[in-house]
Amino acid sequence: GRLEAVTQQMGYHPQYLDSFLKMQHYLMHMDGPLPFDCRHYIAIMAAARHQCRYLVNLHVLQFLRAGGDPQWLRGLEFIPPKLRNLNEINKILAHRPWLITKEHIEKLLKISEWSWSLAELVHAVVLLAHCHALASFVFGCGCEQDEGLGGRGSLKPLSLGNQCFCEATAGNSCSQELLRINRKRSLDSCMELDSLRERMQRIHVETEGREEMRLLQQDREEGEGQGVEVGVQGGAEHHSDLSVGLSPLADPDGEVTGATNLACYTQDPDFGYQDFARRDEDQTQVFRVQDYSWEDHGFSLVNRLYSDIGHLLDEKFRMVDGLQSSAMAKRQGCEPSVFKRGIWNYIHCMFGIRYDDYDYAEVNQLLERMLKVYIKTVTCYPEKTNSEMFDRFWKQFKHSEKVHVNLLILEARMQAELLYALQAITQYMI
């Protein structure tokens, strides 16, 4: 009966939760340009950029349930080049989205055996932005922390019966059809559990067998005095691959633990967020919303190339903007709309997005320093959020108000990534 930890937190704002679940369900489970197994693998790649084991575990299971090749879970070296080519924009969007250019888009779309279509790429970009932003929410609300440390959300091994966000929607005004679909999925997942566990145990046994044969061969070569140095070096590298290939594994109770080493899903791990700074005209330019906005440009493009997703994203953006925060704003001595806009614009400012009609001096007046530190950490490097930050910062806020701030972070960050990616796609098309 344990609710999935993300929906537990979002449940403080049920109208938003309903909107989130509809978009999540459409993105992952309804008809679209990308195959279902690829959707979950892209989600794994995105979550791994922030070392978000919680989301990686979730999508590892859904990847296998969608019929994904277990060998892909050994890391990026074992996936098709087409998927692996997405790694560059995954890295850029996650940490410095202002660096994405039409050349990155052109490289993925160029005519070749592994080229992407525009529709596929838009689907992938929405997936990446969604999972990056959701990782911020997971860390920001403590869902990644062990229950014994934080006490709010817990990262327990995920059983197949509760790993879809949509299964926790009862009582949150989600449509009856969506509930029916996901109840059926929940029942189906129980039936699949035994076969899935057998598949993963078989992978484990086969991998152990290969490792044993390799070690025997290495011992034989060392005994013959041949290629000792090369054998040891190659063995160390191969063992590193095997260590990631051993997961995920099912425990005797039928619960599945996820990847033990998330590094296999990332390249260039040292690439991270850097403060956006405009040094001169030849370097990174400020992104001005009056030149390219979600309402006037991004919405129509994404909706044209990936039918209906624009409406669902737009509903989610509007829903978080409409959440009531009068008590929260009153504590800060301002109107709710002013307080929310200050948080939203501060987040966009960190990604180089500016609004000409906004006085940025308001940010320092509205947001106390500790709140700004928290917002920047959760937005830019959520993996650095420790288990105490949620409780220690802004103690005068209620739990639901803290969740509200994290929802603003989630949506503002997602929109920022989408704006940069969609602008680059628009420039390529022009």
QUIMO-V185727 format. One record per pair of residues at least 4 apart in sequence whose ideal C-beta (glycine too) atoms are under 8 Angstrom apart, sorted by the first residue. I is the first residue (numbers start at 1). J is the second residue. D is the distance in Angstrom with one decimal. If there is no record, write none. Layout:
BEGIN
I_J_D + I_J_D
END
This chain:
BEGIN
2_156_7.9 + 2_162_6.6 + 3_7_5.6 + 3_8_4.7 + 3_11_7.2 + 3_162_7.8 + 3_168_4.7 + 4_8_6.9 + 4_162_5.7 + 4_163_7.3 + 4_164_7.9 + 4_165_6.2 + 4_167_7.1 + 4_168_5.0 + 5_9_6.8 + 5_54_7.5 + 5_138_7.9 + 5_143_4.1 + 5_152_8.0 + 5_153_3.6 + 5_154_6.3 + 5_155_7.5 + 6_10_6.2 + 6_134_7.4 + 6_137_6.9 + 6_138_6.5 + 6_141_7.8 + 6_143_5.7 + 6_153_7.5 + 6_165_6.4 + 7_11_5.8 + 7_17_6.3 + 7_21_7.5 + 7_165_5.9 + 7_168_3.9 + 7_169_7.4 + 7_172_7.9 + 8_153_6.5 + 8_168_7.6 + 9_137_7.6 + 9_141_4.5 + 9_143_6.6 + 9_152_7.4 + 9_153_6.4 + 9_403_5.3 + 9_406_7.5 + 10_16_6.4 + 10_17_4.3 + 10_20_6.1 + 10_403_7.1 + 10_407_7.2 + 11_17_5.7 + 11_168_7.7 + 11_172_6.5 + 12_399_7.0 + 12_400_4.0 + 12_403_4.8 + 12_404_7.7 + 13_17_6.3 + 13_323_5.7 + 13_400_7.1 + 13_403_6.8 + 13_404_6.6 + 13_407_6.6 + 14_18_6.4 + 14_171_7.7 + 14_172_4.5 + 14_173_6.3 + 15_19_6.8 + 15_173_7.1 + 15_319_6.2 + 15_323_7.7 + 16_20_6.1 + 16_316_7.6 + 16_319_4.9 + 16_320_5.9 + 16_323_6.2 + 16_407_6.1 + 17_21_6.2 + 17_169_7.4 + 17_172_5.0 + 18_22_6.6 + 18_169_7.2 + 18_172_5.5 + 18_173_5.0 + 18_174_5.2 + 19_23_6.6 + 19_312_7.7 + 19_315_5.2 + 19_316_4.8 + 19_319_4.4 + 20_24_6.0 + 20_165_7.7 + 20_316_6.2 + 21_25_6.0 + 21_165_5.9 + 21_166_5.3 + 21_169_5.3 + 21_172_7.6 + 21_174_5.6 + 21_178_7.1 + 22_26_6.4 + 22_174_7.2 + 22_175_7.5 + 22_178_6.8 + 22_312_6.0 + 22_315_7.7 + 23_27_6.1 + 23_130_7.9 + 23_309_7.6 + 23_312_4.1 + 23_313_6.3 + 23_315_7.5 + 23_316_5.4 + 24_28_6.2 + 24_130_7.7 + 24_165_5.1 + 24_166_6.9 + 25_29_5.3 + 25_30_6.7 + 25_165_7.6 + 25_166_4.9 + 25_178_6.1 + 25_181_7.8 + 25_182_7.7 + 26_30_4.6 + 26_32_7.8 + 26_308_7.0 + 26_309_6.6 + 26_312_5.6 + 27_32_7.5 + 27_39_7.4 + 27_126_6.5 + 27_127_6.5 + 27_130_6.4 + 27_309_6.9 + 27_312_7.9 + 28_36_7.7 + 28_39_5.7 + 28_40_7.2 + 28_43_7.6 + 28_62_7.3 + 29_36_7.3 + 29_166_7.8 + 29_181_7.9 + 32_39_7.7 + 32_123_5.4 + 32_306_6.5 + 32_309_7.8 + 33_117_6.7 + 33_119_4.1 + 33_120_4.5 + 33_122_7.5 + 33_123_4.6 + 33_306_6.5 + 34_38_5.0 + 34_39_5.2 + 34_42_7.5 + 34_120_5.7 + 34_123_4.8 + 34_124_6.6 + 34_127_7.7 + 35_39_7.1 + 35_66_7.9 + 36_40_6.9 + 36_66_4.1 + 36_67_7.7 + 37_41_6.4 + 37_63_5.7 + 37_66_4.4 + 37_67_5.8 + 37_68_3.6 + 37_69_7.5 + 38_42_6.2 + 38_83_6.4 + 39_43_6.6 + 39_66_7.8 + 39_123_7.7 + 39_127_6.1 + 40_44_6.5 + 40_59_4.4 + 40_60_7.8 + 40_62_4.6 + 40_63_3.8 + 40_66_6.0 + 40_68_6.7 + 41_45_6.6 + 41_59_7.6 + 41_63_5.7 + 41_68_6.5 + 41_72_6.1 + 41_79_6.8 + 41_83_6.3 + 42_46_6.4 + 42_83_7.3 + 42_86_6.7 + 42_90_7.8 + 42_124_5.7 + 42_127_4.8 + 42_128_6.5 + 42_131_7.8 + 43_47_6.2 + 43_55_6.8 + 43_59_4.2 + 43_127_6.0 + 43_130_8.0 + 43_131_4.8 + 44_48_6.1 + 44_55_7.9 + 44_56_5.4 + 44_59_4.8 + 44_60_6.3 + 44_63_6.7 + 44_265_5.7 + 45_49_7.3 + 45_76_7.6 + 45_83_7.9 + 45_86_7.0 + 45_87_6.8 + 45_90_5.3 + 45_128_7.7 + 45_265_5.5 + 45_266_7.6 + 46_55_8.0 + 46_90_6.0 + 46_94_6.9 + 46_127_6.7 + 46_128_4.7 + 46_130_7.8 + 46_131_3.5 + 46_132_5.5 + 46_135_7.5 + 47_52_4.2 + 47_54_7.8 + 47_55_3.6 + 47_56_4.9 + 47_59_6.9 + 47_131_5.2 + 47_134_7.8 + 47_135_5.5 + 48_52_7.3 + 48_56_5.8 + 48_262_4.6 + 48_263_8.0 + 48_265_3.7 + 48_266_5.1 + 49_90_6.3 + 49_91_6.6 + 49_94_4.0 + 49_95_7.2 + 49_132_6.8 + 49_135_7.8 + 49_266_6.1 + 50_94_6.8 + 50_132_6.9 + 50_135_4.2 + 50_136_7.6 + 50_139_7.3 + 50_381_7.7 + 50_382_5.4 + 50_383_4.9 + 51_262_5.5 + 51_383_4.5 + 52_56_6.3 + 52_135_4.1 + 52_138_5.7 + 52_139_6.9 + 52_144_6.4 + 52_382_7.5 + 52_383_7.1 + 53_57_6.0 + 53_144_6.8 + 53_155_6.7 + 53_258_6.2 + 53_259_7.4 + 53_262_6.4 + 54_58_6.7 + 54_138_5.2 + 54_143_5.8 + 54_144_4.8 + 54_155_5.2 + 55_59_6.3 + 55_131_6.3 + 55_134_6.5 + 55_135_6.0 + 55_138_6.3 + 56_60_6.1 + 56_258_5.5 + 56_259_5.7 + 56_262_5.9 + 56_265_7.1 + 57_61_6.8 + 57_155_7.8 + 57_157_7.7 + 57_158_5.3 + 57_248_7.2 + 57_256_7.7 + 57_257_7.1 + 57_258_2.9 + 57_259_7.3 + 58_62_6.6 + 58_158_6.1 + 58_163_5.3 + 58_258_7.8 + 59_63_5.8 + 60_64_6.8 + 60_73_6.3 + 60_248_5.1 + 60_256_7.9 + 60_258_5.0 + 60_259_6.2 + 61_65_6.3 + 61_158_6.0 + 61_160_6.2 + 61_163_5.2 + 61_196_8.0 + 61_248_7.2 + 61_256_5.8 + 61_258_7.6 + 62_66_6.2 + 62_163_6.6 + 62_164_7.2 + 63_68_4.0 + 63_72_7.6 + 63_73_7.4 + 64_68_5.7 + 64_70_6.7 + 64_196_6.0 + 64_199_7.3 + 64_200_7.5 + 64_248_7.8 + 65_160_7.1 + 65_189_6.8 + 65_192_6.3 + 65_196_6.9 + 68_72_6.1 + 68_73_7.9 + 70_199_6.9 + 70_200_7.3 + 70_203_5.2 + 71_78_5.0 + 71_245_7.8 + 72_78_5.5 + 72_79_4.8 + 73_78_7.9 + 73_244_7.7 + 73_245_7.3 + 73_247_7.3 + 73_248_6.9 + 73_259_6.9 + 74_78_4.5 + 74_241_6.3 + 74_244_5.5 + 74_245_4.2 + 74_264_6.5 + 75_79_8.0 + 75_241_7.1 + 75_244_5.5 + 75_264_3.1 + 75_265_6.3 + 76_84_5.4 + 76_87_6.4 + 76_264_6.9 + 76_265_6.3 + 76_266_7.6 + 76_267_6.4 + 77_241_7.7 + 79_83_4.7 + 79_84_5.4 + 80_84_6.9 + 80_114_7.1 + 81_85_6.0 + 81_114_4.6 + 82_86_7.8 + 82_114_4.0 + 82_115_7.6 + 82_116_6.9 + 85_107_7.5 + 85_108_6.0 + 85_114_6.3 + 85_116_7.9 + 86_90_5.7 + 86_108_7.2 + 86_116_8.0 + 86_124_6.0 + 86_128_7.8 + 87_91_6.3 + 87_266_7.9 + 87_267_5.6 + 88_92_6.5 + 88_104_6.4 + 88_107_7.9 + 89_93_5.7 + 89_100_6.1 + 89_104_5.4 + 89_108_7.3 + 89_125_7.4 + 89_128_7.2 + 89_421_7.2 + 90_94_6.2 + 90_128_5.5 + 91_95_6.6 + 91_266_7.8 + 91_267_7.3 + 91_268_6.1 + 91_271_5.5 + 92_96_5.9 + 92_97_6.4 + 92_99_5.1 + 92_100_5.1 + 92_104_7.1 + 93_97_5.0 + 93_100_6.5 + 93_125_7.4 + 93_128_5.4 + 93_129_6.4 + 93_132_6.5 + 93_417_4.9 + 93_420_7.2 + 93_421_6.2 + 94_128_7.5 + 94_132_4.9 + 95_271_6.0 + 95_272_5.2 + 95_273_4.8 + 95_274_7.8 + 95_380_7.9 + 96_273_6.6 + 96_274_6.3 + 96_276_7.8 + 97_351_6.0 + 97_416_6.3 + 97_417_4.9 + 97_420_4.1 + 97_421_7.1 + 98_276_6.2 + 98_284_5.4 + 98_287_6.6 + 98_351_6.4 + 98_352_4.5 + 98_420_6.1 + 99_284_7.4 + 100_104_5.4 + 100_105_7.9 + 100_420_5.2 + 100_421_6.0 + 100_424_4.9 + 101_105_7.6 + 101_424_5.8 + 101_427_7.8 + 102_106_6.0 + 102_424_5.2 + 102_425_7.7 + 102_427_4.1 + 102_428_4.1 + 103_107_6.4 + 104_108_7.0 + 104_424_6.5 + 105_109_6.1 + 105_121_7.1 + 105_424_5.2 + 105_425_5.4 + 105_427_7.8 + 105_428_4.3 + 106_110_6.1 + 106_428_5.6 + 108_115_7.1 + 108_116_4.7 + 108_121_5.9 + 109_115_6.0 + 109_116_5.7 + 109_117_7.6 + 109_118_6.7 + 109_121_6.6 + 109_428_7.1 + 110_115_5.9 + 111_115_5.8 + 116_120_4.8 + 116_121_4.6 + 116_124_7.3 + 117_121_6.9 + 118_122_6.4 + 118_305_5.5 + 118_425_7.2 + 118_429_7.7 + 119_123_6.5 + 119_305_5.0 + 119_306_6.0 + 120_124_6.3 + 121_125_6.2 + 121_425_7.1 + 122_126_6.5 + 122_301_7.7 + 122_302_5.8 + 122_305_4.3 + 122_306_4.8 + 122_422_7.9 + 122_425_7.0 + 123_127_6.5 + 123_306_5.2 + 123_309_7.7 + 124_128_6.3 + 125_129_6.3 + 125_417_7.9 + 125_418_7.1 + 125_421_4.5 + 125_422_7.4 + 125_425_7.6 + 126_130_6.0 + 126_302_6.8 + 126_306_6.8 + 126_309_6.1 + 126_313_7.3 + 126_418_7.1 + 127_131_6.3 + 128_132_6.2 + 128_417_7.3 + 128_421_8.0 + 129_133_6.2 + 129_413_8.0 + 129_414_4.9 + 129_417_3.9 + 129_418_5.2 + 129_421_7.0 + 130_134_6.0 + 130_414_6.2 + 131_135_6.4 + 132_136_7.2 + 132_413_7.0 + 132_414_7.5 + 132_417_6.3 + 133_137_6.9 + 133_409_7.8 + 133_410_4.7 + 133_411_7.2 + 133_413_4.4 + 133_414_3.8 + 133_417_7.2 + 134_138_6.3 + 134_410_6.5 + 135_139_6.4 + 135_382_5.6 + 135_383_7.9 + 136_140_5.7 + 136_378_5.2 + 136_379_6.0 + 136_382_4.5 + 136_406_7.5 + 136_409_5.5 + 136_410_6.0 + 136_413_5.8 + 137_141_6.0 + 137_143_7.6 + 137_406_5.3 + 137_407_7.2 + 137_409_7.0 + 137_410_4.5 + 138_143_4.4 + 138_144_5.3 + 138_153_7.8 + 138_382_7.5 + 139_143_7.5 + 139_144_5.3 + 139_378_6.3 + 139_382_3.8 + 139_383_6.4 + 139_385_4.3 + 140_378_3.9 + 140_382_6.4 + 140_385_6.1 + 140_390_7.0 + 140_406_4.2 + 140_409_6.2 + 141_152_6.7 + 141_153_6.1 + 141_390_6.5 + 141_402_7.6 + 141_403_6.2 + 141_406_5.3 + 142_150_4.1 + 142_152_4.5 + 142_153_5.1 + 142_387_6.5 + 142_390_5.0 + 143_152_7.6 + 143_153_3.4 + 143_154_7.9 + 143_155_7.1 + 144_153_7.4 + 144_155_5.7 + 145_149_4.9 + 145_150_3.8 + 145_152_7.5 + 145_153_6.7 + 145_154_7.4 + 145_155_6.8 + 145_387_4.5 + 146_150_7.2 + 146_154_6.3 + 146_155_6.1 + 147_151_6.4 + 147_153_7.8 + 147_154_3.3 + 147_155_7.9 + 147_156_7.3 + 149_387_4.5 + 150_154_7.8 + 150_387_4.7 + 150_390_7.2 + 150_391_7.8 + 152_390_7.1 + 156_255_7.6 + 157_251_6.7 + 157_255_4.0 + 157_256_6.1 + 157_257_4.7 + 157_258_8.0 + 158_162_6.9 + 158_163_4.7 + 158_255_7.1 + 158_256_6.3 + 158_258_7.3 + 159_163_7.1 + 159_193_7.7 + 159_254_6.7 + 159_255_4.9 + 159_256_7.1 + 160_189_4.1 + 160_190_7.0 + 160_192_6.5 + 160_193_5.1 + 160_196_6.8 + 160_256_7.0 + 161_167_7.8 + 161_186_5.7 + 161_189_5.7 + 161_190_5.7 + 161_193_7.8 + 162_167_6.3 + 162_168_7.6 + 162_186_7.9 + 163_189_7.8 + 164_182_6.1 + 164_185_6.1 + 164_186_7.5 + 164_189_7.9 + 166_174_7.4 + 166_178_6.2 + 166_181_7.6 + 166_182_4.2 + 166_185_7.8 + 167_182_4.9 + 167_183_7.5 + 167_185_7.2 + 167_186_5.2 + 168_172_7.9 + 169_174_3.7 + 169_178_6.7 + 169_179_6.1 + 169_182_7.1 + 170_174_7.8 + 170_179_6.6 + 174_178_5.0 + 174_179_5.9 + 175_179_7.0 + 176_180_6.2 + 177_181_6.4 + 178_182_6.3 + 179_183_6.1 + 180_184_6.5 + 181_185_6.5 + 182_186_6.3 + 183_187_6.7 + 184_188_6.2 + 185_189_6.1 + 186_190_7.0 + 187_191_6.9 + 188_192_6.2 + 189_193_6.7 + 192_196_5.3 + 193_197_6.1 + 193_254_5.8 + 194_198_6.4 + 195_199_6.4 + 196_200_6.5 + 196_250_7.4 + 196_256_7.6 + 197_201_6.2 + 197_250_3.9 + 197_254_6.3 + 197_256_7.5 + 198_202_6.2 + 199_203_6.6 + 200_204_6.4 + 200_248_6.2 + 200_249_5.7 + 200_250_5.3 + 200_256_7.2 + 201_205_6.4 + 201_249_7.3 + 201_250_6.3 + 202_206_6.2 + 203_207_6.1 + 203_245_7.6 + 204_208_6.3 + 204_246_6.0 + 204_249_5.6 + 205_209_6.3 + 206_210_6.6 + 207_211_6.4 + 207_242_5.9 + 207_245_5.2 + 207_246_5.9 + 208_212_6.3 + 208_246_7.9 + 209_213_6.5 + 210_214_6.3 + 210_242_7.6 + 211_215_6.4 + 211_239_7.3 + 211_242_5.4 + 212_216_6.4 + 213_217_6.3 + 214_218_6.2 + 214_235_6.9 + 214_238_6.4 + 215_219_6.4 + 215_235_7.6 + 216_220_6.4 + 217_221_6.4 + 218_222_6.3 + 218_231_4.9 + 218_232_7.6 + 218_235_5.5 + 219_223_6.2 + 220_224_6.6 + 221_226_5.3 + 221_227_5.5 + 221_228_7.2 + 221_231_5.2 + 222_228_5.2 + 222_231_6.5 + 227_231_5.1 + 228_232_6.4 + 229_233_6.4 + 230_234_5.9 + 231_235_6.0 + 232_236_6.6 + 233_237_6.8 + 234_238_6.0 + 235_239_6.0 + 236_240_6.7 + 237_241_7.0 + 238_242_6.4 + 239_243_6.4 + 240_244_7.5 + 241_245_6.2 + 241_264_8.0 + 242_246_6.5 + 243_260_6.9 + 243_261_6.1 + 244_259_6.6 + 244_260_7.0 + 244_261_4.7 + 244_263_7.9 + 244_264_4.0 + 246_260_7.2 + 247_257_6.8 + 247_258_6.6 + 247_259_4.9 + 247_260_4.8 + 247_261_7.7 + 248_256_5.4 + 248_257_5.9 + 248_258_5.0 + 248_259_6.3 + 249_256_7.3 + 249_257_6.2 + 250_254_6.5 + 250_255_7.2 + 250_256_5.1 + 250_257_8.0 + 251_255_5.5 + 251_256_7.6 + 251_257_6.7 + 259_264_7.1 + 259_265_7.3 + 262_266_7.0 + 263_269_6.3 + 272_381_6.3 + 273_380_4.1 + 273_381_5.5 + 275_350_7.7 + 276_284_7.0 + 276_349_7.9 + 276_350_6.4 + 276_351_6.2 + 276_352_4.0 + 277_284_7.7 + 278_283_7.1 + 278_284_6.5 + 278_285_7.2 + 278_286_5.6 + 278_352_7.6 + 279_283_5.0 + 279_284_7.8 + 281_285_7.7 + 284_352_6.6 + 285_352_8.0 + 286_352_5.7 + 286_353_7.8 + 286_354_5.1 + 287_291_7.8 + 287_292_7.2 + 287_351_7.7 + 287_352_5.3 + 287_353_4.5 + 287_354_6.9 + 287_419_6.8 + 287_420_6.9 + 287_423_7.6 + 288_292_7.7 + 288_354_5.9 + 288_356_6.5 + 289_293_4.9 + 289_348_8.0 + 289_353_6.4 + 289_354_7.0 + 289_355_5.3 + 289_356_7.7 + 289_419_8.0 + 290_355_8.0 + 290_356_5.8 + 292_296_7.9 + 292_297_5.0 + 292_298_7.4 + 292_419_6.5 + 292_422_8.0 + 292_423_4.8 + 292_426_7.4 + 293_297_5.9 + 293_298_7.0 + 293_419_7.6 + 294_298_4.3 + 294_299_5.7 + 294_314_7.7 + 294_317_7.0 + 294_415_5.7 + 294_418_7.1 + 294_419_6.4 + 295_299_6.1 + 296_300_7.9 + 297_301_6.4 + 297_422_7.1 + 297_423_7.5 + 297_426_6.7 + 298_302_6.0 + 298_310_8.0 + 298_418_5.8 + 298_419_5.9 + 298_422_4.5 + 298_423_7.8 + 299_303_6.0 + 299_310_4.8 + 299_313_7.6 + 299_314_5.7 + 300_304_6.1 + 300_310_7.1 + 301_305_6.5 + 301_422_5.4 + 301_425_6.8 + 301_426_6.1 + 302_306_5.9 + 302_309_6.0 + 302_310_4.6 + 302_313_7.0 + 302_418_7.2 + 302_422_6.2 + 303_307_7.0 + 303_308_6.9 + 303_309_6.7 + 303_310_2.9 + 303_311_6.6 + 304_310_8.0 + 306_310_7.6 + 308_312_6.5 + 309_313_6.1 + 310_314_6.0 + 311_315_6.3 + 312_316_6.6 + 313_317_6.4 + 313_418_7.6 + 314_318_6.2 + 315_319_6.0 + 316_320_6.7 + 316_411_6.6 + 317_321_6.5 + 317_411_5.7 + 317_415_6.3 + 318_322_6.2 + 319_323_7.1 + 320_407_5.2 + 320_408_6.2 + 320_410_7.8 + 320_411_4.6 + 321_340_6.8 + 323_404_5.8 + 323_407_7.1 + 324_336_7.1 + 325_329_5.4 + 325_336_4.7 + 325_339_6.4 + 325_340_6.2 + 325_401_6.8 + 325_404_5.8 + 326_330_6.0 + 326_336_5.2 + 327_331_6.7 + 327_398_7.3 + 327_401_6.9 + 328_332_7.0 + 328_336_7.4 + 328_339_6.5 + 328_397_6.4 + 328_398_8.0 + 328_401_4.4 + 328_404_6.7 + 328_405_7.9 + 329_334_5.4 + 329_335_6.0 + 329_336_4.2 + 329_338_7.0 + 329_339_4.0 + 329_340_7.7 + 331_396_5.7 + 331_397_7.2 + 332_339_5.4 + 332_366_5.8 + 332_367_7.9 + 334_338_4.5 + 334_339_5.2 + 334_342_7.9 + 334_366_6.0 + 335_339_7.0 + 336_340_6.3 + 337_341_6.1 + 338_342_6.4 + 338_362_7.4 + 338_366_7.0 + 339_343_6.9 + 339_366_6.0 + 340_344_6.2 + 340_408_6.4 + 341_345_5.9 + 341_358_7.4 + 342_346_6.2 + 342_362_5.6 + 342_363_5.5 + 342_366_4.1 + 342_367_6.1 + 343_347_6.5 + 343_367_7.0 + 343_375_6.7 + 343_405_6.5 + 343_408_5.0 + 343_409_7.7 + 343_412_7.4 + 344_348_6.5 + 344_408_6.1 + 344_412_4.8 + 345_349_6.0 + 345_355_6.0 + 345_358_5.4 + 345_360_7.2 + 345_363_6.8 + 346_350_6.9 + 346_363_4.8 + 346_367_6.4 + 346_372_7.0 + 346_375_6.5 + 347_351_7.3 + 347_375_6.6 + 347_379_5.4 + 347_408_7.4 + 347_409_6.2 + 347_412_4.0 + 347_413_6.2 + 347_416_7.0 + 348_353_3.8 + 348_354_7.5 + 348_355_7.6 + 348_412_6.0 + 348_415_7.8 + 348_416_5.5 + 349_353_6.8 + 349_354_6.6 + 349_360_6.7 + 349_363_7.4 + 350_376_6.3 + 350_379_6.2 + 350_380_6.2 + 351_413_7.7 + 351_416_4.4 + 351_417_7.9 + 351_420_7.7 + 353_416_5.7 + 353_419_6.6 + 354_358_7.8 + 358_362_7.4 + 361_365_6.6 + 362_366_5.6 + 363_367_5.8 + 363_372_7.7 + 367_371_4.9 + 367_372_4.9 + 367_375_7.3 + 368_372_7.1 + 368_394_7.4 + 369_373_6.4 + 370_374_6.5 + 370_393_5.3 + 370_394_6.7 + 371_375_6.3 + 371_393_6.5 + 371_394_5.4 + 371_405_8.0 + 372_376_6.2 + 373_377_6.3 + 373_393_7.7 + 374_378_6.3 + 374_389_6.0 + 374_393_4.5 + 374_394_7.5 + 375_379_5.9 + 375_405_7.2 + 375_409_6.3 + 376_380_5.6 + 377_381_6.3 + 377_382_7.1 + 377_384_5.7 + 377_385_5.5 + 377_389_7.0 + 378_382_5.2 + 378_385_5.6 + 378_406_6.8 + 378_409_5.4 + 379_409_5.4 + 379_412_7.8 + 379_413_5.5 + 385_389_5.3 + 385_390_7.8 + 388_392_5.1 + 389_393_5.8 + 390_402_6.4 + 391_395_7.8 + 394_402_7.2 + 397_401_4.2 + 397_402_5.2 + 397_405_7.7 + 398_402_7.2 + 399_403_6.5 + 400_404_6.4 + 401_405_6.8 + 402_406_6.7 + 403_407_6.4 + 404_408_6.7 + 405_409_6.6 + 406_410_6.4 + 407_411_6.4 + 408_412_5.8 + 409_413_6.0 + 410_414_6.3 + 411_415_6.2 + 412_416_6.4 + 413_417_6.6 + 414_418_6.3 + 415_419_6.2 + 416_420_6.9 + 417_421_6.2 + 418_422_5.6 + 419_423_6.1 + 420_424_6.5 + 421_425_6.5 + 422_426_6.2 + 423_427_6.4 + 424_428_6.5 + 425_429_6.4 + 426_430_6.4
END
